[in-house]
Amino acid sequence: MTKPIEFAGLTVKNRFVMPPMVRGLSSKDGSVTDALIQHYEKRSKGQVGLIIVEASAIAWEHRIGMKNIGIHDDNMIPGLKRLAEAIKAHGARAFIQINHSGSKTHFKTRYVGPSDIPVVKHKVPEPLSTDEINDITQMFVDAARRAMEAGFDGVEIHGAHYYLLSEFLSGYTNRRIDDYGGTTKKKAKFSVDVIRAIRRELGDYPLIFRMNGFENVENGITMDEGIEIARIIEGAGIDVLHISCVVDSTFNPALPPLFDRETQPDFLRDYPYDSCIPIAGHIRNHVIIPVIGVGQVRDGKMVKKVMKDDMCDMLGIGRGLLADPLFVQKILENREKEIIPWKE
């Protein structure tokens, strides 16, 4: 993980990734603040190779929280440019995640999704029409264009965690019988269309796709289907896959789990419960492009295990970097014992 990696014409100085984590530091109108810039700049100074800025809203009425970053309007570009410049000034590559919250928005609005299956209690989504899907596809394109104009090295398309694209990918939430539902290929059509539309508009602008590789819910994505989705997304022209998952039932309390810590499948047991790293390892065997693994990496011991097991091409460190902005620097300098631990 300490060596550089190249993809999509970019060189990343090491393989440690700060994954998107919403911190609520933007303004109420979605604009970038000094506090937000300082938050990411600290991690860049701490020698993270790739920083993926938290989910930014492509449609303001479908954002995640009160202080969600906005990328829904050209007025956001100047602030986003300041953020990208601050991250890149210290040698990190700067990406930003673009997202439509689907039925998981926290605001009184029209909840939308592939079908009328709720992810959050008491929020039954209205199935999107084909015209609406096409409109949202263009919103993703416009958001990616704004990221490029702001100077970000690339974008991550959010297709995980039961936000809109993820809801279409999962059999739990997608019960459609049209071109966007039924087979795995049809469930992936929305995501594929988004990727191809961005490619038509922005050419070879670097793209990461985050997806659930496995879901611990009835009719959710199985390991075999996760591999199939990954290969479909790769074929659509994505540059890197960022593999997330839904294992711990507390991640989405409205979804009944199929198993718990004691009854989980054997292939998950070598890593902490709720880690997506073994899932990334399975998918990595079936694709050519780089794969980011993530989940429960809180100390140097776990970093060394992932490296020894060769589970992924790049390693996401989430809460570990929230607890200690110098987490990566301490790993690189063999000062693992000095890492400040995350406290639940």
C-alpha positions as CSV (number, residue, x, y, z in Angstrom):
1,M,0.0,0.0,0.0
2,T,3.0,2.3,0.3
3,K,3.9,2.2,-3.4
4,P,2.3,4.5,-6.0
5,I,-0.5,3.3,-8.3
6,E,-1.6,4.5,-11.7
7,F,-5.0,4.5,-13.2
8,A,-6.8,6.7,-15.8
9,G,-3.6,8.6,-16.5
10,L,-3.2,9.6,-12.8
11,T,-0.4,8.7,-10.5
12,V,-1.4,8.4,-6.8
13,K,1.6,8.5,-4.5
14,N,0.5,5.7,-2.3
15,R,-2.5,3.4,-2.1
16,F,-4.2,4.7,1.1
17,V,-7.6,6.3,0.5
18,M,-9.8,8.5,2.6
19,P,-13.3,7.3,1.7
20,P,-16.3,9.7,1.7
21,M,-17.7,10.4,5.2
22,V,-20.3,13.2,5.6
23,R,-19.2,15.5,8.4
24,G,-21.9,18.3,8.2
25,L,-19.3,21.1,7.8
26,S,-20.7,22.8,4.7
27,S,-23.0,25.8,4.8
28,K,-26.8,25.3,4.9
29,D,-26.9,26.2,1.2
30,G,-24.3,23.5,0.4
31,S,-21.4,25.7,-0.2
32,V,-17.8,24.9,1.0
33,T,-16.7,26.4,4.3
34,D,-13.3,27.1,5.8
35,A,-14.0,24.3,8.4
36,L,-14.6,21.8,5.6
37,I,-11.4,22.8,3.8
38,Q,-9.4,22.5,7.0
39,H,-10.9,19.0,7.7
40,Y,-9.7,17.6,4.4
41,E,-6.4,19.5,4.2
42,K,-5.3,18.0,7.5
43,R,-5.7,14.5,6.0
44,S,-3.8,15.6,2.9
45,K,-1.0,16.9,5.0
46,G,-1.1,13.5,6.7
47,Q,0.1,11.9,3.4
48,V,-3.2,10.2,2.3
49,G,-2.7,9.3,-1.4
50,L,-6.3,9.7,-2.5
51,I,-9.0,11.7,-0.8
52,I,-12.6,11.2,-1.9
53,V,-14.7,14.1,-0.6
54,E,-18.0,13.2,1.0
55,A,-21.2,12.7,-0.9
56,S,-22.2,15.9,-2.7
57,A,-25.8,16.4,-3.8
58,I,-26.5,16.5,-7.5
59,A,-30.1,17.6,-6.7
60,W,-30.5,19.9,-3.7
61,E,-34.0,18.6,-2.8
62,H,-32.5,15.1,-2.7
63,R,-29.5,15.7,-0.4
64,I,-28.5,13.6,2.6
65,G,-28.5,16.1,5.5
66,M,-28.9,19.8,6.5
67,K,-25.2,20.6,5.8
68,N,-24.6,18.4,2.8
69,I,-22.1,19.6,0.2
70,G,-23.9,20.8,-3.0
71,I,-22.7,20.2,-6.5
72,H,-26.1,20.8,-8.0
73,D,-25.5,24.3,-9.3
74,D,-22.6,26.2,-11.0
75,N,-22.6,28.6,-8.1
76,M,-21.0,25.9,-6.1
77,I,-17.9,25.7,-8.3
78,P,-15.8,28.5,-6.7
79,G,-16.0,26.9,-3.3
80,L,-15.4,23.5,-4.6
81,K,-12.3,24.8,-6.4
82,R,-10.9,26.1,-3.1
83,L,-11.4,22.7,-1.6
84,A,-9.8,20.8,-4.5
85,E,-6.8,23.1,-4.4
86,A,-6.3,22.7,-0.7
87,I,-6.3,18.9,-0.9
88,K,-4.0,18.8,-3.9
89,A,-1.5,21.3,-2.4
90,H,-0.1,18.6,-0.2
91,G,0.3,15.9,-2.8
92,A,-3.0,14.0,-2.4
93,R,-5.3,13.3,-5.4
94,A,-8.7,14.9,-4.9
95,F,-11.9,13.2,-6.0
96,I,-15.4,14.1,-5.0
97,Q,-18.4,11.7,-4.6
98,I,-21.6,12.7,-6.4
99,N,-24.9,11.4,-5.2
100,H,-28.7,11.4,-5.4
101,S,-30.1,10.3,-2.1
102,G,-33.2,8.5,-3.5
103,S,-35.6,7.5,-0.7
104,K,-33.0,8.2,2.0
105,T,-33.2,12.0,2.0
106,H,-33.9,13.4,5.5
107,F,-36.2,16.2,4.2
108,K,-39.9,16.5,3.6
109,T,-39.8,16.0,-0.1
110,R,-40.9,13.6,-2.7
111,Y,-39.2,10.3,-1.9
112,V,-38.2,8.5,-5.1
113,G,-36.7,5.1,-6.0
114,P,-37.0,2.2,-8.4
115,S,-40.0,0.8,-6.6
116,D,-42.3,1.5,-3.6
117,I,-40.0,-0.4,-1.2
118,P,-38.9,1.7,1.7
119,V,-35.3,1.7,2.9
120,V,-36.0,4.1,5.8
121,K,-39.2,3.5,7.9
122,H,-42.2,5.6,7.0
123,K,-40.6,6.9,3.8
124,V,-42.2,5.0,0.9
125,P,-40.7,6.0,-2.4
126,E,-42.5,6.8,-5.6
127,P,-41.2,4.8,-8.5
128,L,-39.3,7.0,-11.0
129,S,-40.5,7.2,-14.6
130,T,-38.2,6.6,-17.5
131,D,-38.1,10.4,-18.3
132,E,-37.2,11.1,-14.7
133,I,-34.4,8.6,-14.8
134,N,-33.1,10.3,-17.9
135,D,-33.3,13.7,-16.2
136,I,-31.3,12.4,-13.2
137,T,-28.7,10.9,-15.5
138,Q,-28.1,14.4,-16.8
139,M,-27.8,15.7,-13.3
140,F,-25.0,13.2,-12.7
141,V,-23.3,14.4,-15.9
142,D,-23.7,18.1,-14.9
143,A,-22.3,17.3,-11.4
144,A,-19.2,15.6,-12.9
145,R,-18.6,18.5,-15.2
146,R,-18.7,20.9,-12.2
147,A,-16.2,18.7,-10.4
148,M,-13.9,18.8,-13.4
149,E,-14.2,22.6,-13.7
150,A,-13.5,22.9,-10.0
151,G,-10.2,21.1,-10.5
152,F,-10.9,17.7,-8.9
153,D,-8.9,14.9,-10.4
154,G,-12.0,12.8,-10.8
155,V,-15.4,11.8,-9.3
156,E,-16.8,8.9,-7.5
157,I,-20.3,7.9,-8.5
158,H,-22.2,6.7,-5.4
159,G,-23.9,3.4,-6.2
160,A,-23.8,2.0,-2.6
161,H,-25.6,2.2,0.8
162,Y,-29.1,2.2,-0.7
163,Y,-29.0,5.7,-2.2
164,L,-30.7,6.0,-5.5
165,L,-28.3,4.1,-7.9
166,S,-27.8,1.5,-5.2
167,E,-31.6,1.0,-4.8
168,F,-31.8,0.2,-8.5
169,L,-28.9,-2.3,-8.3
170,S,-30.4,-4.2,-5.4
171,G,-33.2,-6.8,-5.7
172,Y,-34.3,-5.8,-2.3
173,T,-35.5,-2.4,-3.4
174,N,-35.8,-2.9,-7.2
175,R,-39.0,-4.8,-8.1
176,R,-39.4,-3.2,-11.6
177,I,-40.5,-5.2,-14.6
178,D,-39.3,-2.7,-17.3
179,D,-35.9,-2.1,-18.8
180,Y,-34.5,-1.2,-15.3
181,G,-35.5,-4.3,-13.3
182,G,-35.5,-8.1,-13.3
183,T,-32.1,-9.3,-14.4
184,T,-28.8,-8.1,-13.0
185,K,-28.0,-6.4,-16.3
186,K,-31.3,-4.5,-16.2
187,K,-30.9,-3.4,-12.6
188,A,-27.5,-2.1,-13.5
189,K,-28.8,-0.2,-16.5
190,F,-29.3,3.2,-14.7
191,S,-25.7,3.1,-13.4
192,V,-24.3,2.1,-16.8
193,D,-26.2,4.9,-18.5
194,V,-24.8,7.4,-16.0
195,I,-21.2,6.2,-16.6
196,R,-21.6,6.3,-20.4
197,A,-23.3,9.7,-20.3
198,I,-20.4,11.2,-18.3
199,R,-18.0,9.6,-20.7
200,R,-19.7,11.1,-23.7
201,E,-19.6,14.6,-22.1
202,L,-16.2,14.5,-20.4
203,G,-14.2,11.9,-22.3
204,D,-11.6,10.1,-20.2
205,Y,-12.2,12.1,-17.0
206,P,-11.3,9.6,-14.2
207,L,-14.3,7.8,-12.6
208,I,-14.6,5.6,-9.5
209,F,-17.8,3.7,-8.9
210,R,-18.8,2.7,-5.3
211,M,-21.1,-0.3,-5.0
212,N,-22.4,-2.8,-2.6
213,G,-20.6,-6.0,-3.4
214,F,-22.8,-8.0,-1.0
215,E,-26.0,-7.3,1.0
216,N,-27.2,-9.1,4.2
217,V,-30.9,-8.7,3.4
218,E,-33.6,-10.7,1.7
219,N,-33.3,-10.5,-2.1
220,G,-30.2,-8.4,-1.7
221,I,-27.0,-8.6,-3.7
222,T,-25.3,-12.0,-3.3
223,M,-21.6,-12.5,-3.7
224,D,-22.1,-14.0,-7.2
225,E,-24.3,-11.1,-8.2
226,G,-21.8,-8.6,-6.8
227,I,-19.1,-10.0,-9.0
228,E,-21.5,-9.8,-12.0
229,I,-22.4,-6.2,-11.2
230,A,-18.7,-5.3,-10.9
231,R,-18.0,-6.8,-14.3
232,I,-20.9,-4.9,-15.9
233,I,-19.7,-1.6,-14.3
234,E,-16.2,-2.3,-15.5
235,G,-17.4,-2.9,-19.0
236,A,-19.3,0.4,-18.9
237,G,-16.0,2.3,-18.7
238,I,-15.3,2.9,-15.0
239,D,-11.6,3.3,-13.9
240,V,-11.8,2.0,-10.3
241,L,-14.3,0.0,-8.2
242,H,-14.8,1.0,-4.6
243,I,-16.4,-2.0,-2.8
244,S,-18.8,-1.4,0.0
245,C,-21.4,-3.8,1.5
246,V,-24.3,-4.1,3.8
247,V,-23.4,-6.7,6.5
248,D,-24.3,-5.3,9.9
249,S,-28.0,-4.9,10.3
250,T,-27.6,-1.6,12.2
251,F,-26.3,0.0,9.0
252,N,-30.0,0.2,7.8
253,P,-32.2,-0.7,10.7
254,A,-35.3,-0.9,8.5
255,L,-33.8,-3.9,6.7
256,P,-34.1,-7.3,8.3
257,P,-30.7,-9.2,8.2
258,L,-30.3,-12.7,7.0
259,F,-27.5,-13.5,9.4
260,D,-25.7,-12.0,12.4
261,R,-22.2,-12.1,13.8
262,E,-22.5,-15.7,14.9
263,T,-24.2,-17.1,11.7
264,Q,-22.2,-15.1,9.1
265,P,-20.8,-16.9,6.1
266,D,-17.3,-18.4,6.5
267,F,-15.7,-16.1,3.9
268,L,-16.4,-13.1,6.1
269,R,-14.9,-14.5,9.3
270,D,-11.2,-13.7,8.8
271,Y,-12.0,-9.9,9.2
272,P,-14.0,-7.9,11.7
273,Y,-17.7,-8.1,11.4
274,D,-19.1,-5.4,9.0
275,S,-15.8,-5.2,7.1
276,C,-16.2,-5.2,3.3
277,I,-12.6,-6.1,2.6
278,P,-13.1,-9.8,2.1
279,I,-15.9,-8.9,-0.4
280,A,-13.5,-6.6,-2.3
281,G,-11.0,-9.5,-2.3
282,H,-13.6,-11.8,-4.0
283,I,-14.5,-9.2,-6.6
284,R,-10.9,-8.3,-7.3
285,N,-10.3,-11.8,-8.7
286,H,-12.9,-11.2,-11.4
287,V,-12.0,-7.7,-12.7
288,I,-9.0,-6.0,-14.3
289,I,-9.3,-2.5,-13.0
290,P,-8.1,-1.5,-9.5
291,V,-10.3,-2.2,-6.5
292,I,-10.6,-0.2,-3.3
293,G,-11.3,-2.2,-0.1
294,V,-12.8,-0.6,3.0
295,G,-14.1,-1.4,6.4
296,Q,-13.0,-1.6,10.0
297,V,-9.3,-0.5,9.4
298,R,-8.6,1.1,12.7
299,D,-4.9,0.3,13.3
300,G,-1.6,-0.7,11.8
301,K,-2.2,-4.3,12.5
302,M,-5.2,-4.4,10.2
303,V,-3.3,-2.6,7.5
304,K,-0.6,-5.2,7.6
305,K,-3.1,-8.0,7.5
306,V,-4.8,-6.6,4.3
307,M,-1.4,-6.1,2.7
308,K,-0.4,-9.7,3.6
309,D,-3.6,-11.2,2.3
310,D,-3.4,-9.0,-0.9
311,M,-7.1,-8.3,-0.7
312,C,-7.3,-5.0,-2.7
313,D,-5.3,-2.6,-4.8
314,M,-6.1,0.4,-2.6
315,L,-7.2,0.6,1.0
316,G,-9.8,2.9,2.5
317,I,-9.3,4.1,6.0
318,G,-12.4,5.9,7.4
319,R,-12.9,6.3,11.1
320,G,-9.2,5.7,11.6
321,L,-8.5,9.0,9.7
322,L,-11.2,10.8,11.6
323,A,-9.5,9.8,14.9
324,D,-6.0,10.6,13.6
325,P,-5.4,12.7,10.6
326,L,-1.8,11.5,10.6
327,F,-2.8,7.8,10.5
328,V,-1.2,7.2,7.0
329,Q,1.9,9.2,7.8
330,K,2.5,7.1,10.9
331,I,2.1,3.9,8.9
332,L,4.6,5.2,6.3
333,E,7.1,6.1,9.0
334,N,6.7,2.8,10.9
335,R,5.1,4.6,13.9
336,E,2.0,2.4,14.1
337,K,2.1,2.4,17.9
338,E,1.5,6.2,17.9
339,I,-1.8,6.0,16.0
340,I,-4.6,7.6,18.0
341,P,-7.4,4.9,18.2
342,W,-11.0,5.5,17.1
343,K,-13.4,5.3,20.1
344,E,-17.0,4.2,19.5
